Amino acid sequence: GFRHYVVNSCEFNSSKLNDIEYTESYYYNKLEYIRFSSSVGKYVGYTEHGIKNAERWNNGPEVITSRGEKERYCFRNVGVFTESALTKS
């Protein structure tokens, strides 16, 4: 069978918003075909299908939603992630 999945991640060095990077990567059969990165601010395609979707998503509401995820998802949860890591180390 075929497998499609999405990986969202927050990478951070501190709890400051500008030290956080949010990424959203789409995979099909272990091959990443499109990615949103908050440091780039738009979707980038890596395959023919990904490039077509990136162009469409960058001109639609998807890119606006993804730009807000850094603050909505990452920034709001950095304290939870940090506290959890520090108490278990």
Phi and psi restraints in degrees (range 20) as a CNS / XPLOR table:
assign (resid 1 and name C) (resid 2 and name N)
       (resid 2 and name CA) (resid 2 and name C) 1.0 -107.2 20.0 2
assign (resid 2 and name N) (resid 2 and name CA)
       (resid 2 and name C) (resid 3 and name N) 1.0 150.7 20.0 2
assign (resid 2 and name C) (resid 3 and name N)
       (resid 3 and name CA) (resid 3 and name C) 1.0 -129.2 20.0 2
assign (resid 3 and name N) (resid 3 and name CA)
       (resid 3 and name C) (resid 4 and name N) 1.0 127.5 20.0 2
assign (resid 3 and name C) (resid 4 and name N)
       (resid 4 and name CA) (resid 4 and name C) 1.0 -121.4 20.0 2
assign (resid 4 and name N) (resid 4 and name CA)
       (resid 4 and name C) (resid 5 and name N) 1.0 133.1 20.0 2
assign (resid 4 and name C) (resid 5 and name N)
       (resid 5 and name CA) (resid 5 and name C) 1.0 -153.0 20.0 2
assign (resid 5 and name N) (resid 5 and name CA)
       (resid 5 and name C) (resid 6 and name N) 1.0 160.7 20.0 2
assign (resid 5 and name C) (resid 6 and name N)
       (resid 6 and name CA) (resid 6 and name C) 1.0 -124.1 20.0 2
assign (resid 6 and name N) (resid 6 and name CA)
       (resid 6 and name C) (resid 7 and name N) 1.0 135.8 20.0 2
assign (resid 6 and name C) (resid 7 and name N)
       (resid 7 and name CA) (resid 7 and name C) 1.0 -118.5 20.0 2
assign (resid 7 and name N) (resid 7 and name CA)
       (resid 7 and name C) (resid 8 and name N) 1.0 121.8 20.0 2
assign (resid 7 and name C) (resid 8 and name N)
       (resid 8 and name CA) (resid 8 and name C) 1.0 -107.0 20.0 2
assign (resid 8 and name N) (resid 8 and name CA)
       (resid 8 and name C) (resid 9 and name N) 1.0 136.8 20.0 2
assign (resid 8 and name C) (resid 9 and name N)
       (resid 9 and name CA) (resid 9 and name C) 1.0 -145.2 20.0 2
assign (resid 9 and name N) (resid 9 and name CA)
       (resid 9 and name C) (resid 10 and name N) 1.0 154.5 20.0 2
assign (resid 9 and name C) (resid 10 and name N)
       (resid 10 and name CA) (resid 10 and name C) 1.0 -123.8 20.0 2
assign (resid 10 and name N) (resid 10 and name CA)
       (resid 10 and name C) (resid 11 and name N) 1.0 122.1 20.0 2
assign (resid 10 and name C) (resid 11 and name N)
       (resid 11 and name CA) (resid 11 and name C) 1.0 -112.3 20.0 2
assign (resid 11 and name N) (resid 11 and name CA)
       (resid 11 and name C) (resid 12 and name N) 1.0 132.0 20.0 2
assign (resid 11 and name C) (resid 12 and name N)
       (resid 12 and name CA) (resid 12 and name C) 1.0 -151.4 20.0 2
assign (resid 12 and name N) (resid 12 and name CA)
       (resid 12 and name C) (resid 13 and name N) 1.0 151.8 20.0 2
assign (resid 12 and name C) (resid 13 and name N)
       (resid 13 and name CA) (resid 13 and name C) 1.0 -111.0 20.0 2
assign (resid 13 and name N) (resid 13 and name CA)
       (resid 13 and name C) (resid 14 and name N) 1.0 -17.2 20.0 2
assign (resid 13 and name C) (resid 14 and name N)
       (resid 14 and name CA) (resid 14 and name C) 1.0 -155.2 20.0 2
assign (resid 14 and name N) (resid 14 and name CA)
       (resid 14 and name C) (resid 15 and name N) 1.0 179.6 20.0 2
assign (resid 14 and name C) (resid 15 and name N)
       (resid 15 and name CA) (resid 15 and name C) 1.0 -88.7 20.0 2
assign (resid 15 and name N) (resid 15 and name CA)
       (resid 15 and name C) (resid 16 and name N) 1.0 7.4 20.0 2
assign (resid 15 and name C) (resid 16 and name N)
       (resid 16 and name CA) (resid 16 and name C) 1.0 -78.7 20.0 2
assign (resid 16 and name N) (resid 16 and name CA)
       (resid 16 and name C) (resid 17 and name N) 1.0 139.2 20.0 2
assign (resid 16 and name C) (resid 17 and name N)
       (resid 17 and name CA) (resid 17 and name C) 1.0 -58.0 20.0 2
assign (resid 17 and name N) (resid 17 and name CA)
       (resid 17 and name C) (resid 18 and name N) 1.0 -37.7 20.0 2
assign (resid 17 and name C) (resid 18 and name N)
       (resid 18 and name CA) (resid 18 and name C) 1.0 -75.8 20.0 2
assign (resid 18 and name N) (resid 18 and name CA)
       (resid 18 and name C) (resid 19 and name N) 1.0 -7.4 20.0 2
assign (resid 18 and name C) (resid 19 and name N)
       (resid 19 and name CA) (resid 19 and name C) 1.0 -97.8 20.0 2
assign (resid 19 and name N) (resid 19 and name CA)
       (resid 19 and name C) (resid 20 and name N) 1.0 9.8 20.0 2
assign (resid 19 and name C) (resid 20 and name N)
       (resid 20 and name CA) (resid 20 and name C) 1.0 -112.8 20.0 2
assign (resid 20 and name N) (resid 20 and name CA)
       (resid 20 and name C) (resid 21 and name N) 1.0 137.2 20.0 2
assign (resid 20 and name C) (resid 21 and name N)
       (resid 21 and name CA) (resid 21 and name C) 1.0 -123.0 20.0 2
assign (resid 21 and name N) (resid 21 and name CA)
       (resid 21 and name C) (resid 22 and name N) 1.0 127.4 20.0 2
assign (resid 21 and name C) (resid 22 and name N)
       (resid 22 and name CA) (resid 22 and name C) 1.0 -102.7 20.0 2
assign (resid 22 and name N) (resid 22 and name CA)
       (resid 22 and name C) (resid 23 and name N) 1.0 131.4 20.0 2
assign (resid 22 and name C) (resid 23 and name N)
       (resid 23 and name CA) (resid 23 and name C) 1.0 -128.6 20.0 2
assign (resid 23 and name N) (resid 23 and name CA)
       (resid 23 and name C) (resid 24 and name N) 1.0 148.2 20.0 2
assign (resid 23 and name C) (resid 24 and name N)
       (resid 24 and name CA) (resid 24 and name C) 1.0 -135.0 20.0 2
assign (resid 24 and name N) (resid 24 and name CA)
       (resid 24 and name C) (resid 25 and name N) 1.0 109.3 20.0 2
assign (resid 24 and name C) (resid 25 and name N)
       (resid 25 and name CA) (resid 25 and name C) 1.0 -114.5 20.0 2
assign (resid 25 and name N) (resid 25 and name CA)
       (resid 25 and name C) (resid 26 and name N) 1.0 135.6 20.0 2
assign (resid 25 and name C) (resid 26 and name N)
       (resid 26 and name CA) (resid 26 and name C) 1.0 -109.0 20.0 2
assign (resid 26 and name N) (resid 26 and name CA)
       (resid 26 and name C) (resid 27 and name N) 1.0 131.4 20.0 2
assign (resid 26 and name C) (resid 27 and name N)
       (resid 27 and name CA) (resid 27 and name C) 1.0 -124.1 20.0 2
assign (resid 27 and name N) (resid 27 and name CA)
       (resid 27 and name C) (resid 28 and name N) 1.0 147.9 20.0 2
assign (resid 27 and name C) (resid 28 and name N)
       (resid 28 and name CA) (resid 28 and name C) 1.0 -136.9 20.0 2
assign (resid 28 and name N) (resid 28 and name CA)
       (resid 28 and name C) (resid 29 and name N) 1.0 120.1 20.0 2
assign (resid 28 and name C) (resid 29 and name N)
       (resid 29 and name CA) (resid 29 and name C) 1.0 50.9 20.0 2
assign (resid 29 and name N) (resid 29 and name CA)
       (resid 29 and name C) (resid 30 and name N) 1.0 48.7 20.0 2
assign (resid 29 and name C) (resid 30 and name N)
       (resid 30 and name CA) (resid 30 and name C) 1.0 70.5 20.0 2
assign (resid 30 and name N) (resid 30 and name CA)
       (resid 30 and name C) (resid 31 and name N) 1.0 5.0 20.0 2
assign (resid 30 and name C) (resid 31 and name N)
       (resid 31 and name CA) (resid 31 and name C) 1.0 -107.8 20.0 2
assign (resid 31 and name N) (resid 31 and name CA)
       (resid 31 and name C) (resid 32 and name N) 1.0 119.1 20.0 2
assign (resid 31 and name C) (resid 32 and name N)
       (resid 32 and name CA) (resid 32 and name C) 1.0 -71.3 20.0 2
assign (resid 32 and name N) (resid 32 and name CA)
       (resid 32 and name C) (resid 33 and name N) 1.0 125.1 20.0 2
assign (resid 32 and name C) (resid 33 and name N)
       (resid 33 and name CA) (resid 33 and name C) 1.0 -113.7 20.0 2
assign (resid 33 and name N) (resid 33 and name CA)
       (resid 33 and name C) (resid 34 and name N) 1.0 -16.1 20.0 2
assign (resid 33 and name C) (resid 34 and name N)
       (resid 34 and name CA) (resid 34 and name C) 1.0 -156.7 20.0 2
assign (resid 34 and name N) (resid 34 and name CA)
       (resid 34 and name C) (resid 35 and name N) 1.0 148.5 20.0 2
assign (resid 34 and name C) (resid 35 and name N)
       (resid 35 and name CA) (resid 35 and name C) 1.0 -145.7 20.0 2
assign (resid 35 and name N) (resid 35 and name CA)
       (resid 35 and name C) (resid 36 and name N) 1.0 140.2 20.0 2
assign (resid 35 and name C) (resid 36 and name N)
       (resid 36 and name CA) (resid 36 and name C) 1.0 -107.5 20.0 2
assign (resid 36 and name N) (resid 36 and name CA)
       (resid 36 and name C) (resid 37 and name N) 1.0 133.3 20.0 2
assign (resid 36 and name C) (resid 37 and name N)
       (resid 37 and name CA) (resid 37 and name C) 1.0 -128.8 20.0 2
assign (resid 37 and name N) (resid 37 and name CA)
       (resid 37 and name C) (resid 38 and name N) 1.0 131.2 20.0 2
assign (resid 37 and name C) (resid 38 and name N)
       (resid 38 and name CA) (resid 38 and name C) 1.0 -65.6 20.0 2
assign (resid 38 and name N) (resid 38 and name CA)
       (resid 38 and name C) (resid 39 and name N) 1.0 -25.5 20.0 2
assign (resid 38 and name C) (resid 39 and name N)
       (resid 39 and name CA) (resid 39 and name C) 1.0 -73.7 20.0 2
assign (resid 39 and name N) (resid 39 and name CA)
       (resid 39 and name C) (resid 40 and name N) 1.0 -27.7 20.0 2
assign (resid 39 and name C) (resid 40 and name N)
       (resid 40 and name CA) (resid 40 and name C) 1.0 -88.4 20.0 2
assign (resid 40 and name N) (resid 40 and name CA)
       (resid 40 and name C) (resid 41 and name N) 1.0 -37.0 20.0 2
assign (resid 40 and name C) (resid 41 and name N)
       (resid 41 and name CA) (resid 41 and name C) 1.0 85.3 20.0 2
assign (resid 41 and name N) (resid 41 and name CA)
       (resid 41 and name C) (resid 42 and name N) 1.0 10.4 20.0 2
assign (resid 41 and name C) (resid 42 and name N)
       (resid 42 and name CA) (resid 42 and name C) 1.0 -156.7 20.0 2
assign (resid 42 and name N) (resid 42 and name CA)
       (resid 42 and name C) (resid 43 and name N) 1.0 171.9 20.0 2
assign (resid 42 and name C) (resid 43 and name N)
       (resid 43 and name CA) (resid 43 and name C) 1.0 -82.8 20.0 2
assign (resid 43 and name N) (resid 43 and name CA)
       (resid 43 and name C) (resid 44 and name N) 1.0 142.7 20.0 2
assign (resid 43 and name C) (resid 44 and name N)
       (resid 44 and name CA) (resid 44 and name C) 1.0 -126.4 20.0 2
assign (resid 44 and name N) (resid 44 and name CA)
       (resid 44 and name C) (resid 45 and name N) 1.0 129.3 20.0 2
assign (resid 44 and name C) (resid 45 and name N)
       (resid 45 and name CA) (resid 45 and name C) 1.0 -95.6 20.0 2
assign (resid 45 and name N) (resid 45 and name CA)
       (resid 45 and name C) (resid 46 and name N) 1.0 145.9 20.0 2
assign (resid 45 and name C) (resid 46 and name N)
       (resid 46 and name CA) (resid 46 and name C) 1.0 -115.9 20.0 2
assign (resid 46 and name N) (resid 46 and name CA)
       (resid 46 and name C) (resid 47 and name N) 1.0 -10.0 20.0 2
assign (resid 46 and name C) (resid 47 and name N)
       (resid 47 and name CA) (resid 47 and name C) 1.0 -128.9 20.0 2
assign (resid 47 and name N) (resid 47 and name CA)
       (resid 47 and name C) (resid 48 and name N) 1.0 173.8 20.0 2
assign (resid 47 and name C) (resid 48 and name N)
       (resid 48 and name CA) (resid 48 and name C) 1.0 -58.5 20.0 2
assign (resid 48 and name N) (resid 48 and name CA)
       (resid 48 and name C) (resid 49 and name N) 1.0 -46.9 20.0 2
assign (resid 48 and name C) (resid 49 and name N)
       (resid 49 and name CA) (resid 49 and name C) 1.0 -62.6 20.0 2
assign (resid 49 and name N) (resid 49 and name CA)
       (resid 49 and name C) (resid 50 and name N) 1.0 -42.7 20.0 2
assign (resid 49 and name C) (resid 50 and name N)
       (resid 50 and name CA) (resid 50 and name C) 1.0 -64.8 20.0 2
assign (resid 50 and name N) (resid 50 and name CA)
       (resid 50 and name C) (resid 51 and name N) 1.0 -38.9 20.0 2
assign (resid 50 and name C) (resid 51 and name N)
       (resid 51 and name CA) (resid 51 and name C) 1.0 -64.9 20.0 2
assign (resid 51 and name N) (resid 51 and name CA)
       (resid 51 and name C) (resid 52 and name N) 1.0 -42.1 20.0 2
assign (resid 51 and name C) (resid 52 and name N)
       (resid 52 and name CA) (resid 52 and name C) 1.0 -64.1 20.0 2
assign (resid 52 and name N) (resid 52 and name CA)
       (resid 52 and name C) (resid 53 and name N) 1.0 -43.4 20.0 2
assign (resid 52 and name C) (resid 53 and name N)
       (resid 53 and name CA) (resid 53 and name C) 1.0 -67.1 20.0 2
assign (resid 53 and name N) (resid 53 and name CA)
       (resid 53 and name C) (resid 54 and name N) 1.0 -39.9 20.0 2
assign (resid 53 and name C) (resid 54 and name N)
       (resid 54 and name CA) (resid 54 and name C) 1.0 -59.6 20.0 2
assign (resid 54 and name N) (resid 54 and name CA)
       (resid 54 and name C) (resid 55 and name N) 1.0 -43.3 20.0 2
assign (resid 54 and name C) (resid 55 and name N)
       (resid 55 and name CA) (resid 55 and name C) 1.0 -62.1 20.0 2
assign (resid 55 and name N) (resid 55 and name CA)
       (resid 55 and name C) (resid 56 and name N) 1.0 -44.8 20.0 2
assign (resid 55 and name C) (resid 56 and name N)
       (resid 56 and name CA) (resid 56 and name C) 1.0 -67.3 20.0 2
assign (resid 56 and name N) (resid 56 and name CA)
       (resid 56 and name C) (resid 57 and name N) 1.0 -45.8 20.0 2
assign (resid 56 and name C) (resid 57 and name N)
       (resid 57 and name CA) (resid 57 and name C) 1.0 -69.0 20.0 2
assign (resid 57 and name N) (resid 57 and name CA)
       (resid 57 and name C) (resid 58 and name N) 1.0 -32.7 20.0 2
assign (resid 57 and name C) (resid 58 and name N)
       (resid 58 and name CA) (resid 58 and name C) 1.0 -70.9 20.0 2
assign (resid 58 and name N) (resid 58 and name CA)
       (resid 58 and name C) (resid 59 and name N) 1.0 -17.2 20.0 2
assign (resid 58 and name C) (resid 59 and name N)
       (resid 59 and name CA) (resid 59 and name C) 1.0 -105.5 20.0 2
assign (resid 59 and name N) (resid 59 and name CA)
       (resid 59 and name C) (resid 60 and name N) 1.0 11.5 20.0 2
assign (resid 59 and name C) (resid 60 and name N)
       (resid 60 and name CA) (resid 60 and name C) 1.0 -127.9 20.0 2
assign (resid 60 and name N) (resid 60 and name CA)
       (resid 60 and name C) (resid 61 and name N) 1.0 -170.6 20.0 2
assign (resid 60 and name C) (resid 61 and name N)
       (resid 61 and name CA) (resid 61 and name C) 1.0 -72.1 20.0 2
assign (resid 61 and name N) (resid 61 and name CA)
       (resid 61 and name C) (resid 62 and name N) 1.0 -16.3 20.0 2
assign (resid 61 and name C) (resid 62 and name N)
       (resid 62 and name CA) (resid 62 and name C) 1.0 -59.0 20.0 2
assign (resid 62 and name N) (resid 62 and name CA)
       (resid 62 and name C) (resid 63 and name N) 1.0 -42.4 20.0 2
assign (resid 62 and name C) (resid 63 and name N)
       (resid 63 and name CA) (resid 63 and name C) 1.0 -68.2 20.0 2
assign (resid 63 and name N) (resid 63 and name CA)
       (resid 63 and name C) (resid 64 and name N) 1.0 -35.8 20.0 2
assign (resid 63 and name C) (resid 64 and name N)
       (resid 64 and name CA) (resid 64 and name C) 1.0 -66.0 20.0 2
assign (resid 64 and name N) (resid 64 and name CA)
       (resid 64 and name C) (resid 65 and name N) 1.0 -43.2 20.0 2
assign (resid 64 and name C) (resid 65 and name N)
       (resid 65 and name CA) (resid 65 and name C) 1.0 -61.6 20.0 2
assign (resid 65 and name N) (resid 65 and name CA)
       (resid 65 and name C) (resid 66 and name N) 1.0 -46.6 20.0 2
assign (resid 65 and name C) (resid 66 and name N)
       (resid 66 and name CA) (resid 66 and name C) 1.0 -65.9 20.0 2
assign (resid 66 and name N) (resid 66 and name CA)
       (resid 66 and name C) (resid 67 and name N) 1.0 -34.5 20.0 2
assign (resid 66 and name C) (resid 67 and name N)
       (resid 67 and name CA) (resid 67 and name C) 1.0 -62.6 20.0 2
assign (resid 67 and name N) (resid 67 and name CA)
       (resid 67 and name C) (resid 68 and name N) 1.0 -31.7 20.0 2
assign (resid 67 and name C) (resid 68 and name N)
       (resid 68 and name CA) (resid 68 and name C) 1.0 -79.5 20.0 2
assign (resid 68 and name N) (resid 68 and name CA)
       (resid 68 and name C) (resid 69 and name N) 1.0 -14.0 20.0 2
assign (resid 68 and name C) (resid 69 and name N)
       (resid 69 and name CA) (resid 69 and name C) 1.0 -67.5 20.0 2
assign (resid 69 and name N) (resid 69 and name CA)
       (resid 69 and name C) (resid 70 and name N) 1.0 -30.1 20.0 2
assign (resid 69 and name C) (resid 70 and name N)
       (resid 70 and name CA) (resid 70 and name C) 1.0 -57.9 20.0 2
assign (resid 70 and name N) (resid 70 and name CA)
       (resid 70 and name C) (resid 71 and name N) 1.0 -47.1 20.0 2
assign (resid 70 and name C) (resid 71 and name N)
       (resid 71 and name CA) (resid 71 and name C) 1.0 -78.5 20.0 2
assign (resid 71 and name N) (resid 71 and name CA)
       (resid 71 and name C) (resid 72 and name N) 1.0 -44.3 20.0 2
assign (resid 71 and name C) (resid 72 and name N)
       (resid 72 and name CA) (resid 72 and name C) 1.0 -67.3 20.0 2
assign (resid 72 and name N) (resid 72 and name CA)
       (resid 72 and name C) (resid 73 and name N) 1.0 -46.9 20.0 2
assign (resid 72 and name C) (resid 73 and name N)
       (resid 73 and name CA) (resid 73 and name C) 1.0 -94.6 20.0 2
assign (resid 73 and name N) (resid 73 and name CA)
       (resid 73 and name C) (resid 74 and name N) 1.0 -54.0 20.0 2
assign (resid 73 and name C) (resid 74 and name N)
       (resid 74 and name CA) (resid 74 and name C) 1.0 -71.1 20.0 2
assign (resid 74 and name N) (resid 74 and name CA)
       (resid 74 and name C) (resid 75 and name N) 1.0 -57.4 20.0 2
assign (resid 74 and name C) (resid 75 and name N)
       (resid 75 and name CA) (resid 75 and name C) 1.0 -58.5 20.0 2
assign (resid 75 and name N) (resid 75 and name CA)
       (resid 75 and name C) (resid 76 and name N) 1.0 -40.1 20.0 2
assign (resid 75 and name C) (resid 76 and name N)
       (resid 76 and name CA) (resid 76 and name C) 1.0 -69.9 20.0 2
assign (resid 76 and name N) (resid 76 and name CA)
       (resid 76 and name C) (resid 77 and name N) 1.0 -22.5 20.0 2
assign (resid 76 and name C) (resid 77 and name N)
       (resid 77 and name CA) (resid 77 and name C) 1.0 -109.1 20.0 2
assign (resid 77 and name N) (resid 77 and name CA)
       (resid 77 and name C) (resid 78 and name N) 1.0 -3.2 20.0 2
assign (resid 77 and name C) (resid 78 and name N)
       (resid 78 and name CA) (resid 78 and name C) 1.0 -56.3 20.0 2
assign (resid 78 and name N) (resid 78 and name CA)
       (resid 78 and name C) (resid 79 and name N) 1.0 -43.1 20.0 2
assign (resid 78 and name C) (resid 79 and name N)
       (resid 79 and name CA) (resid 79 and name C) 1.0 -61.4 20.0 2
assign (resid 79 and name N) (resid 79 and name CA)
       (resid 79 and name C) (resid 80 and name N) 1.0 -38.7 20.0 2
assign (resid 79 and name C) (resid 80 and name N)
       (resid 80 and name CA) (resid 80 and name C) 1.0 -66.0 20.0 2
assign (resid 80 and name N) (resid 80 and name CA)
       (resid 80 and name C) (resid 81 and name N) 1.0 -46.0 20.0 2
assign (resid 80 and name C) (resid 81 and name N)
       (resid 81 and name CA) (resid 81 and name C) 1.0 -62.3 20.0 2
assign (resid 81 and name N) (resid 81 and name CA)
       (resid 81 and name C) (resid 82 and name N) 1.0 -46.1 20.0 2
assign (resid 81 and name C) (resid 82 and name N)
       (resid 82 and name CA) (resid 82 and name C) 1.0 -63.9 20.0 2
assign (resid 82 and name N) (resid 82 and name CA)
       (resid 82 and name C) (resid 83 and name N) 1.0 -47.9 20.0 2
assign (resid 82 and name C) (resid 83 and name N)
       (resid 83 and name CA) (resid 83 and name C) 1.0 -60.6 20.0 2
assign (resid 83 and name N) (resid 83 and name CA)
       (resid 83 and name C) (resid 84 and name N) 1.0 -41.9 20.0 2
assign (resid 83 and name C) (resid 84 and name N)
       (resid 84 and name CA) (resid 84 and name C) 1.0 -64.2 20.0 2
assign (resid 84 and name N) (resid 84 and name CA)
       (resid 84 and name C) (resid 85 and name N) 1.0 -43.3 20.0 2
assign (resid 84 and name C) (resid 85 and name N)
       (resid 85 and name CA) (resid 85 and name C) 1.0 -67.8 20.0 2
assign (resid 85 and name N) (resid 85 and name CA)
       (resid 85 and name C) (resid 86 and name N) 1.0 -41.0 20.0 2
assign (resid 85 and name C) (resid 86 and name N)
       (resid 86 and name CA) (resid 86 and name C) 1.0 -69.8 20.0 2
assign (resid 86 and name N) (resid 86 and name CA)
       (resid 86 and name C) (resid 87 and name N) 1.0 -34.5 20.0 2
assign (resid 86 and name C) (resid 87 and name N)
       (resid 87 and name CA) (resid 87 and name C) 1.0 -76.8 20.0 2
assign (resid 87 and name N) (resid 87 and name CA)
       (resid 87 and name C) (resid 88 and name N) 1.0 -16.3 20.0 2
assign (resid 87 and name C) (resid 88 and name N)
       (resid 88 and name CA) (resid 88 and name C) 1.0 -104.4 20.0 2
assign (resid 88 and name N) (resid 88 and name CA)
       (resid 88 and name C) (resid 89 and name N) 1.0 -2.7 20.0 2
